[in-house]
Amino acid sequence: MRGIVGLYLNPHDHAPVLCVDEKSQCQALGRTQPVLPMDLGHVEGIIRDNVRHGTTTLFAAVDEANGTVLSQCRPKHCHREFPAFLRHIEANVPEHLDVHLICDVCRTHKHARVRTSVARRPRFHLHFTPTCSSWLNQVERWFALITTQAIRRSSSDSVVHLKCRIDEFVRHYNQHPKPFKWTATAESILARIERL
């Protein structure tokens, strides 16, 4: 935890810090009726009756310094998909920079195939959040944004349509990115935990 908070509060000059994770089971739901707009005295109406058209897994990496997002939709959430996303990150980060990746401790990130893939990329440095501490990873906050603003409210007639909506949201978000500002020190977090 101290290492991750240290990267947030004192990032390296020539090594971007990317918060990486995946949001699995993004459902392409086709609603039987359109979303009803808010009206005076009435909340927005979303019909719960829908048709499921499949799922996708959203892989995302949020740049801690400037808030931009690298994303990719993959068919599954497994150790075979994560190295493909690492290649996507590698292609989008300048070659001369080291990259610090903050990940959670799920087996997808610690599988032998992933370790081999990372070992072939010496500029990648993985930092794992402690168990049950995914809140330390700032990509979780971004997942909350895309869920409430794009995925949950959408009506998609196919997985392809859902992926297009996700890509559109990411493109729009990256035009005016807003980095999440980390302010808590490791000592203040540990003091709060001790009080509890």
Secondary structure, DSSP 8 states (H G I E B T S, - for coil): -HHHHHHHHS--TTS-EEEEEEEEEEEEEEESS--B--BTTB--B----EEEEEEEEEEEEEETTT--EEEEEES--STTTHHHHHHHHHHHS-TTS-EEEEE---HHHHSHHHHHHHHT-TTEEEEE--TT-GGGSTHHHHHHHHIIIIITT---SSHHHHHHHHHHHHHHHHHS---------HHHHHHHHHH-
